[in-house]
Amino acid sequence: MGKQTTTGNQASSIVWDNLEEWVRRKVQEFIQSLLEEEIAELLGRQKSERRKAVDGFPAYRNGYSKERKLTLGCGTITLRRPRVRGLEERFESRVLPLFARRAKGVSKLIPRLYLHGLSLGDFDLALRGLLGEDAPVSASTVARLKEGWQAEWREWKRRSLEDLQVVYLWVDGVYVKAGLEKQKAALLVVIGGLLDGRKVVLAVEPGYRESTESWSEVLRDLKERGMNCPCLVVGDGNLGIWGALANIYPGALEQRCWNHKMVNVLDKLPKKLQCQAKRHLQDIVYSETREAAEAERDDFVHWCRAEGYRSAGETLVRDWDRMVTFYQFPQEHWRHLRTTNVVESPFAGLRLRTDAAKRYKKIENATAVIWKMLLLAEQRFHRLDSPEKLMQVYLEFGFRERNEETETKQEEVLAIA
């Protein structure tokens, strides 16, 4: 009995140790059989059967093409495509397209690994470890993908926006370190909060720092492609975006990002006071009403004066009206409207990778890759809370620029409502 148990354990160990290889072999046999069945269906006979010519085209088998590798999620297998002669038109396999070298799942894996931080130098080694030594992947594979992303990005930024109903807009200039650039280059990013509660990426454009001219160009392009005037725009303290809004969407309300403001205020204080100051500032940000926030603001200003740091209080008060615009909107939306986190968060990890690897030599080469990464992040964006209140916001604030076009738009929205 003991010997039988030992022998059984050894057999189980052998199967387990070679399980992946066994699975790949079975998958290979199965797909090869599908290729054979596909040809049998086409010709109307099995391999050993004869058939008369049909319509003057006596189609027949003609051996096999050269072996080719196909990479699947379980690894890389080897297949031989049956060849057919005598057909009027070229036969296209439904099982194995002519130039396919990777399954769709693997093709999706490659850009995700790259966008999430796998450098070109490690790419070939890492994927061969996952998919087998014969996997048709390399750094050149990623290079071709990047070229494709650039073409996709150029097409994406020409798409019409007329069907979108934008309620909120988050804008920020994100600086990316590029190896051959003298200075960090700015990417101007625009994300929209839509009437159905979704948040979507609307623009990713390189700009000359964050000038009014650069932001005006981005917003003008969005408007020309049919984007409506947003009800509220959330941005940082850079004057460029606010100047651009006045030029392109003067009817939009403005909200400054509280994260940026808090950083600016804390920079005016010594480190020993920053923890206490941060608690004060959070009391302001999360006040239940604008009046309560202003009372907390006044207390903070008095505290700064008492500590001898008047400039910190002055920094807080500066541009105050833009800090509290969110109080005009439903309370359920406040957490989305206080900051530009929806833009900042996806870039937190990206900055670490781009600064460390210095993979981007030119800002033009970086933009399409970063756009692709943002589209991946878009799938995880949190939807706006209480989306049923967005229609109320849209109708109350969305038609501040009165003209024939916006009145027609309002009639369309009311019809939907």
Order of alpha helices (4+ residues) and beta strands (2+ residues): alpha-alpha-beta-beta-beta-beta-alpha-alpha-alpha-beta-beta-beta-alpha-beta-alpha-beta-alpha-alpha-alpha-alpha-alpha-alpha-alpha-alpha-alpha-alpha
